[in-house]
Amino acid sequence: MIQAAEGGTAILFPIWQEMVVGAVAFGLLLFVLMKFVFPRMEKTFEARVDAIEGGIERAERAQEEANQTLEEYRRKLATAQEEAAAIRDEARADAVAAKEEILVSAREEANRIIAAGHSQIEASRQQLVRELRGEVGNLAVDLAGKIIGQRLAGDADTTATVDQFLAQIADETAETSGAR
C-alpha cells in the first residue's frame, strides 16, 4: 500500500502479512537446504576432493614404482653388460689358448712328419745305393769279363773288388766336395 506524504512523495510500505509469509517461506527453504541439500553437496565435494587427491597419490606411487623399476632394470642391465664383457674376455682368452695349443701341436706334427720323411728318404737312399753297388759291380765284372774274354773270379771276390772301388770313388767325391 502506498500512502502519500505531505510533501507529495509516495512512501512504499509492504504488507506485514506478506512479510511474515515470505520470512517463514525463506526460513523453511533455508532449513531444507541446510538439512538435505548442503550436506549432500558437501559429501559430493569431499568425494571429488578425495578422488582428485587419491588420484594424485596413486599417480605419485605409480611414478615412484616406475622409478624403482627403472633403477632395478638399469642395475640388472649394468650387471648383464659386465657379465657379458667377462664372458667375452674369457672366450677370447680361451680362443687364444686354443690357437696356441693348435699351433704347437701342428708344429710338432709337422716336425714329426718331416723327420719321418727324412728318415724314409735316407732309408730309400741307402737301399738305392746298395742296389746300385750290386748292379754297378755286376755290370763292371761282366764288362771286364767281356774285355778280357774270360769269366772273372767268384762272386765274393767280385763283390769285394767292387766295394773297394766304390769306396775309393766315394772318398774322392768327398775330398772334391770338401775342397770347394
C-alpha angles and dihedrals in degrees: 000000000000122000124193120236124217094257093056099257121126121233119204115225118178122221109261095220090057089050092053094046090047091049092048091047090048091049091047090049090047091049093051091047093048094044102043116006104042095049090051091048089048091051090049091050091048091049090051092047090049091048092050095044091042090050090051091048091047090049090050091049091047090049091049092049090048090051091049091048090049091051091048090049091050091050091049091046091051090048091048091049091050091049091048091051091049092049091047092050091047091049091050091050090048090048092051091048092047090048091052091047092050091048092050093048091045091052091048091048091047091049090048092049091047092049091048089049092050092049091046091049090048091049091048091048093051091047090048091049090051092049092046092049090053093046094044090047093050092045091048092049092046091048093047089048091053091047093049093037098232141078113270125228125291128307095260093056091044093051092048091050093048092047091050091049093048091047088054091051091048091051092050091048091050091050091049091049092048092050092058 
